[in-house]
C-alpha cells in the first residue's frame, strides 16, 4: 500500500504488525487510553542493592523489554555495564527500548544481537557501526524508529511496555530521589528518562554518587524507584557533551545562518514574546548569535526557547533576552551546568515537550523551529535518518514533533554535501512530512512551501533575500554533482519509521552491496 | 607518450580526489575507493578513463581515493597525475586541457 507521502509500504508486514499508513500531520482529537505500571509495594527501606547482577537475576526474564536513556551520550558507562551482565547471564529475546542510542553502545548491542540476547529494538535513531549492521540485515525483526514525542506517547499508551528501566544518574539519595544536575557526570535535564521512571514496572538507578536523604531537586522521585546500584563511575564528564561551544567559521554555514536570521526577523512571528527552537549544528549556533543581535536591535525578548539546549541559549537566558528555557536535554556542559543555577531553565519530560497525544505539548506553543536535514525533496519531505548511501545514520529526535507544532518550521541545509545533493527529487527516507515544513534555507537561496502564500508575500519584500522554487534548487544541486545512480535495496525491511501518532511514514530496506 | 614513474595528484581532503597513475599492461585499470561509489562510481571511472585516453595513454594502472570530488576536480587531478607520471608537467598539452 501507498501512504500519503507516496511511500510504498509492505502489505504483509503492515498486516502482520497491525500498522496504519501515515495519513496526516493533523492529529485531531482522538480519545486515548493510557496504561499504568505494575508496582511492587515497599516502604522504601534497603533500596541500595549489593550487586547489579543480583538485581538483574531477580527481575529480568527472557522476552522482557528493557530501557535506558541517552543523556550521557558518548560518556555513558551505564549501558555497557548493564548489557555486559545481561549477555553474560545468557538472557534471550529481549526488546531494547532506549530513548536513543549513542556510539559507545554500538559494539555491545551488535554483540547482544549476534548472541540472540536482543531481538527487537525501538529507538529515536542509531549511527555508526550499529546503523551499518542493521542496514545490512543484521537484525531479523525491523527496528522501529520513533520521535521523542512518539516514544512518550507509545509508553503512555502501552505500545512500549518497559519491564525494567536502567537509568544512570550523577546523584541520588538512598531512596531514589535523583537529578542530572549535581555530581561528577552532570548532563542537566533528565527529560527523556522521566518517562521511563514514571511508566516502567521496575526502575533501577545506577549512580556513583549517593548522598544523604533527601536529595532535591528530585527529577526522578523516590516513589518511582525500586533499586539503587552504586557503581565506580557512571559517566565520563568530558564525553557527555562538547566542551566549549565554538562558533562556526565555515562561510557556507554563516551565510545560511544569516539568511535564517533574515527569515525569522522578517516573519510575522518576530515580535515581543516570540519563541524558538534551535538545534546543535554549526549553523544553528550561529543563528542564535545573529538572533541575539536582532533582538537587541529591535528591543524585543523571547518568551521561551525549547528543545535540546546549548550554552548560547542559556547565555540568552542570563542576559534576559529569553525569559524561560524549556529543557528536555542539554547538548553541552555549559547548558547542563546552567540548569542547577537558573530556576528559569525548566526541566520538561518528553511528553510535556512533544507528545502528540496529550492535552498540549510545548512544541504546540512554539513560533519558530530551526531544524536540519540530511535530505529534503521537492515535496519538502525531510530525511534525517538515512545517508545518501541508504544506510541508517541518524535519528528522528524531536524533528517530526517540533515541525508539526511550530508555526514556522525552517530547514537549514547546504545545497550539496561533498558530491551528495541535499535537495533531491525524492528523499531516501521520509521522516518528517513536507506539510510540516514551511521554509528551506540553503546558501544559494530560500524556498518556501507553496501552501504558505502568506510567508511568500512577507519575504518577497525583503531586500537581498533570494526566493527560489524548490525545484530550481534541486536542479541547481543536480547540475553541480550530476545524477546519481539509484541505490539498490533488497526486499527485506530492516526498519520502520513511525510518525508521531504511530502510523507508518516510511520503511527502510536492507542495502544491497 | 610514455609513463616514466608513478605520478600522484590530489589530497585526501573532503571534496578532493587523490589519483595515482603508474605503468600498466592491460588497458586502463582503475582501482577506485570512494565514499559515493554506489551512486557515482561509474561516472568517476568514466571521467578518469576519458581523461587518460585523451591524454594519449593506453596501458595505465590508476588508483583513486575519492572524497566526493566533482567531475571537474576529478579531471584536473587525473591530468596532473598523468603529467607527473609522464614527466611532462613542464610542457602541458594545451589542446587536451
Contacts between the chains, C-beta under 8 A, distances in Angstrom:
chain1	res1	chain2	res2	distance
A	388	B	36	7.2
A	388	B	39	6.4
A	389	B	36	7.7
A	389	B	38	5.6
A	389	B	39	7.3
A	390	B	38	7.9
A	417	B	68	7.8
A	418	B	14	5.9
A	418	B	15	5.4
A	418	B	35	7.1
A	418	B	36	7.2
A	418	B	67	6.9
A	418	B	68	2.8
A	419	B	15	7.5
A	419	B	35	7.9
A	419	B	36	4.9
A	419	B	39	7.9
A	419	B	40	5.9
A	419	B	68	4.0
A	419	B	69	6.8
A	419	B	70	6.4
A	420	B	36	6.5
A	420	B	39	7.5
A	420	B	68	7.0
A	480	B	70	6.7
A	481	B	40	7.8
A	481	B	70	6.5
A	482	B	40	6.7
A	482	B	43	5.8
A	482	B	71	6.6
A	484	B	36	7.6
A	484	B	39	3.5
A	484	B	40	6.0
A	485	B	38	7.0
A	485	B	39	5.5
A	485	B	40	7.2
A	485	B	41	7.7
A	485	B	42	6.4
A	485	B	43	8.0
A	487	B	38	6.1
A	487	B	39	6.9
A	488	B	38	7.7
